[in-house]
Amino acid sequence: MTDEIGDENPKKKADVVADSINRLLTELSVKCAKEEGVRDYFHVGVVGYGHQVGSAFAGTLAGRDLVPLGEVANNPARVDSRVKKVPDGAGGLVETHVSFPVWMDPVHYGGTPMTRALGYADSLVSRWVDEHPGGFPPIVLNLTDGESTDGDPTSAAIALASHATADGTALLFNLHVSAAGGTSVTFPDSEEGLPDPYARALFGMSSVLPSHMRSYAASQGHRVSESTRGFVYNADIASVVEFLDIGTRATELR
């Protein structure tokens, strides 16, 4: 995850992933905010895998697995100041400083033990399904460089996605952040055109988008079919966040 991606202002893959997750947690918190505070429409876990596998929350949430969203919103590890370009009203852009809550930091070393990580997520999904048999099925979003260093993760992925509530089976979506380059691919319905075995394996591990998620994806301009899977290859940072958002926001459309 130390390789850089992006043609302009390249960033390490691990930094792209961490920024995307932190931005998603911010967007979820804003989306679920009401007058009385952030409602616990979601319980959120962030699993990191590199030199170790486990909770990737930093700060007061460190070591926690599944945390109610209201508690997540109120407990970032810190709030950074970031530079953002915004329209200046005259057709140009101007730089401004914005607050950027941070719940997790990037990790750049330790391999990619994806099989162990999916097994860890499987234990969380299993427990959630047992405790909430009538709830919306868990969604697992796996952001990775695709090169598993502890064996073929396919069996672990199948086991994870086999859990089900009364409302459907658990969903596993994969986002492949690769330094290999090539054309970005978002929500494909076949492995045709994917550049390497890692991308094709991740596509095969990804859940087919349920109908309500396909409808949301289509409303955002994506071409979808009944075979469309929750998989993205080397999308830009904005598309990474959209990928995560489709996997969560679409639950509101039910």
Secondary structure by P-SEA (a helix, b strand, c coil): ccccccccccccaaaaaaaaaaaaaaaaaaaacccccccccbbbbbbbbcccccccccccccccccccaaaaaacccbbbbbbbbbbccccbbbbbbbbbbbcbbbbcccccaaaaaaaaaaaaaaaaaaaccccccbbbbbbcccccccccaaaaaaaaaccccccccbbbbbbbbcccccccccccccccccccaaaaaaaaacccccaaaaaaaaaaccccccccccccccccaaaaaaaaaaaccccccc
